[in-house]
Amino acid sequence: MKISGSFLVPVPQERAFRLLQDPVVLARSMPGCDTLERIGDNEYHMKMKMVLASISGLFDGKVRIADSRPHSSFRLIVEGAGRIGFMKGDGLLTLTPVEGGTNVGYEGTVEVGGTIAAVGQRLLDTTARMMIKRFFEKLTAESASSGAFSPTAIL
Amino acid sequence: MATTTTKPETLFGKKIRRREDPRLLTGTATYLDDIKMPGMHHACVVRSPHAAARIKSLNVKPALARPGVTAVFTGADVKDLGPIPCGASLPGLRTPHHHILAQDRVYLVGHPVAVVVATDRYIAADAVDLIEVDYEVLPAVSDPEKALAPGAPAVHPQWPDNTAFTFHQEGGDITGAFAQAEVVVKQRITSQRLIPTSMETRGVVADWHAGDKSLTLWSSTQIPHLLRTLLAGILGMPENHLRVITPEVGGGFGSKLNVYAEEALMAFVSMRIGKPVKWVESRRENFLCTIHGRGHVDYFELAARRDGTMLGLRLKLIQDLGAYHQLLTPAIPTLSVLMMPGLYKFKNISADIVGVFTNCTPTDAYRGAGRPEATHGIERMVDILAAELKMDPAELRRKNFVGKDEFPFQTATGLAYDSGNYVLPLDTALAEIDYPALRREQQQARASGKLMGIGLSTYGEICAIGPSPATPAGGWESATVKIEPSGKITVMTGASPHGQGEETTFAQIVADELGVDIDDVVVVHGDTAIVQYGIGTFGSRGTAIGGTALYYALQELKGKVKKFGAMLLECDDVALAGGKCVDERSGKSVPFAQVAAASYRAMKLPPNTQPGLVATYFWEPPNFTFPFGAHVVITDVDRETGQVSIRRYVAVDDCGKIINPLIVAGQVHGGVAQGLGQALWEQAVYDENGQLLSGELTDYALPRAHMMPWIESSHTETPSPVNPLGVKGVGEAGTIGCSPAVVNSVVDALSHLGVRHIDMPLTPEKVWKLIQGGRA
């Protein structure tokens, strides 16, 4: 499945770029995310709860940041597997300054398998959209409260 | 003493209510999941979420640490068992070694990887999630035509062309037929993958007795005896140490005409843990791990003269086999070829089958098994030809039917049709709907912008499967009749009925032959320790072959009963009627129970006669039987939504002599429901990575009761000369006759918009798009 869209984050581009790669902020913003631990350069171990239609379950996986071009774009690769199947997402995030903050455009693919595919395929599209929307809303809220935050301080 | 010389009323042909139903309807029947045993453990299977992957590592420790988990077994534990057998043999057939559990690679979503055994089913299910499997995902292919394309991912790396077999069959002079042709119509016709969806999923209970080294295995199967033989082979166990019991089976439709990994796996588990173990398939597992049906892409070419005379038929058949061969997987498309000429007399055919591996669930026998696909093909092609020639489809059919005086009729595919009168059901159905009036109505409807269609299908089918040379495991059936010392009668049939009502029809046959009350007859089946060897129930063979075996066993037994009766009455010959042996000359009689008692007491025996009253008969049929019929469907298509609604459904089926019209009606109704499912709603959908998207009943459009039309069912009766009962079989008729009638009807409704063919299922979206295309 292909996904694309954009969202306005009400902070300057440089800060938006940092926020989007900050594991603490990401952990708080990603819906269902339990933990996000650094396991290497730009690589994190993630545990999250996924709910789709009548099925739910824990996902164990990895988040990777690649092709990082500071302040303007990077790729976010998410892979997870659990009792309800597996999912793989690969997206390019592009940041452009606009009035009132930064426009974050995203474009990528989501692939699922196992029970999620067998049962939830028809709801996948709307669920993905909803999760992305919630993520950016949460990120916006985080951006208002974490001005002095330095990700490297805790890692 | 009063004499009874008038012929008593027989039960053959009577609407006797199914004796099975009270227990089935009141919840007092025992299905597999009702079996409970002291110390019984429960198993759940770990399955691959990937359609193709290498297993890099497998960690079962976290599952074993969970309280209540008794054992976990993986591929390494069972690598020496098996393989899961394929009974089909074709020249050059490639058969992948089908292990009970995956070894280092998985080939489809749902592939069993490990089994967790626990004291409780919920613990076992939860522990499945604790098994850590590290997969290296590999490219997969789910579409059979894409699998044949160069460079497609190889399902089995040793066969990069994904071709399991190719098969060619030819009859007559196909080149000559096409050379003579004045018109040739061609069409690609698909018969989509379907999921059989029996109400009861599969399930297995295995109980190992270490003391006498014997194993009892309960399975929801259609073939207890064949399962025992094949399972003994898989397990390397003497067959006579193994007992297979079939409890009540909640539907099979061919999907339980198989030997599955879980049957061997549970036997293995019980032997290893020394306890009984139960596994019951979930609905999601059922969709992924029990065989699918159909899965054809067919390219047809029909040659004819301008006057409508059909000359020859060419077929290229691409069969989606899935990742493995189950018991009959590669054989199913060969049945399509046998049936491809339908009811028509042209004698030139050519067929090429390509059996293709895909990373999907194996296909195998599903209600009709190859014959619905063939009938759909020929009946669509006849309508396409009629449209091309601007001929009435009924008239075109009549012109090409095998005539009623031409039986036995040798087909170009090597069959000998036993008997038939093909015009009769067609004309009966057309009279029923007043065909000419409907055609006039259709003209008026079109003039006012309404879409209405009349669709015909005249189908033939191959039943009573079959003579032993035509089957992989013997095509006969067996029956034992025992008259107990009290005069009560026990029948043991090797057929393993599971919804076909043979506890009733067989008792009718016994009651008629022995002149006893039907309530004195019990029919036993489905236990290899009690019932003599048998083949099972599939391919409409239960009554046509199993019933005939019973008939012949009864003839033997009747002779013996008469000898004892004559001895007791001191006469030469007696008749059996009204529960008595009657000397018709003197009018003296002796009750049946007294005759039975005398045979076991054996104070005196007739000359050359053993004590007791038991007879067993194994009957080998000389031929298949060939039922036929006509289904006519009137549809209205909503121009704005593409929704198809069925106004009338008229089925005139000829299944030979009818023993019980209620049971025949039930078979027709159920068959039509599954045919409509294929025609209008059902489809197993895979994404390009081999993920089954229609993985649950919420996504797989199985017909519901409210979606069914009223079925106007009637019959013509052309007896079969193949067996003394004159019966043919009716298990698949509804399904086979249905789908082409529905599609022909909808194509007929849209034909003036330039629509010539629509592939199933006829979803509103598909139909609506065609209407839009037609408008533009």
Interface residues (C-beta under 8 A of the other chain):
Chain A: S54 G57 A81 G82 R83 G85 F86 E111 V112 G113 G114 T115 A117 A118 V119 Q121 R122
Chain B: P49 H50 A51 V109 V128 D129 R284 F287 L288 D687 N689 Q691 L692 L693 S694 G695 E696 T698 D699
